[in-house]
Amino acid sequence: MESHEYYEVAWQCRSNLLKQLASDNDNDIKQTLLSFTKFERTHALRIFLAKSVNKSTGAEYIVSEKAEFYETPDKKQPRPVSLNGLSKLWHGPNRADKVTPQEIPAYILSGLINQNEYDCVMELGCGFARRLFETFYQTKNNSIQYFGGEITKSGQNLSDMLSDMETEINFSSFQYDHMNPKPPEIGNCQNILIFTCHSIEQVPNLPDDFFEKLCGFAKNITVVHFEPFGFQARTNTVSAKNHQYVADKEKYNQNLYPLIERAHQSKLINLKWVSLNLFRLDRNNPTSVIIWEKRSD
Ligand SMILES: C[S@@+](CC[C@H](N)C(=O)[O-])C[C@H]1O[C@@H](n2cnc3c(N)ncnc32)[C@H](O)[C@@H]1O
């Protein structure tokens, strides 16, 4: 099953759950997302997709699809991670807090937003944009625009539904594919903070010109990747080999880090910060973080 076919059904199924949770929480989206995170600790999603092949064209098509949640043992609240090393990133006071893995993306992004003058924040491969909403609640900054790019229609629809319920956020969704990155209509935005979280993971190999295309999105861009690329950067440890095995089996991305290194060496971008295997959203697929900026010279 192609990754986006899986997610098309997955976000549709989660939209019914999120509608229910929103109603239980009086349409308070911040509380709804907290309830969703709690629900995920004890439930997983199972998807059945039956396909057939058109005999004359050879094209595959979906005959039936079904998705359901099933109960799992309580994964419990994961242990908080210490973010001491992050102090190098902030120009201000040391933020040596401990944060749970689910909270880390919004924590790092809000730190960057609070210290820089971004016009907008954009997530690429955002699903239903939970990370953008979480960042918005963390920063409480409603003067910047939030853009959520996603390949599935169901993910875009769900993020639109949440933004209709949250009147404070200035949010727009747009159709986006990592295999052919194109920016949405961003008006006068000149300084953009872009991020990805486990969505490049879903693309076995990014196209060679991925970073050139991203750099064309605006005059100034800063990009944060929360992606499982640790095994691509440090290859010869036992844990890197185990991680490589998982990535091969799941057809996860193999070339994010080599492409970033090449873009840095060719002076297209400047690497600002790298932390390998910083936290785990998935047990066998640790998340690394890399921050880079487009070079303006
Ligand atoms: C693991 S989910 C992560 C969603 C979101 N970033 C988050 O952290 O909640 C992976 C997402 O990548 C999206 N995706 C898969 N292939 C993609 C592609 N070629 N371009 C953009 N997004 C893609 C999926 O539809 C899904 O929404």
The ligand as an ORCA input file, in Angstrom:
! r2SCAN-3c Opt
* xyz 0 1
  C       3.513     10.079     10.205
  S       2.417     11.214      9.437
  C       2.964     12.729     10.209
  C       1.943     13.821     10.134
  C       2.345     15.103     10.872
  N       3.574     15.658     10.349
  C       2.462     14.881     12.358
  O       3.570     14.968     12.892
  O       1.405     14.654     12.988
  C       3.088     11.332      7.790
  C       2.400     12.318      6.876
  O       3.150     12.442      5.650
  C       2.223     12.555      4.588
  N       2.882     12.209      3.318
  C       3.102     10.987      2.783
  N       3.691     11.109      1.574
  C       3.843     12.448      1.336
  C       4.365     13.219      0.248
  N       4.861     12.646     -0.849
  N       4.346     14.563      0.345
  C       3.829     15.168      1.452
  N       3.332     14.503      2.513
  C       3.326     13.155      2.451
  C       1.107     11.598      4.985
  O      -0.080     11.829      4.255
  C       0.981     11.924      6.476
  O       0.121     13.004      6.677
*
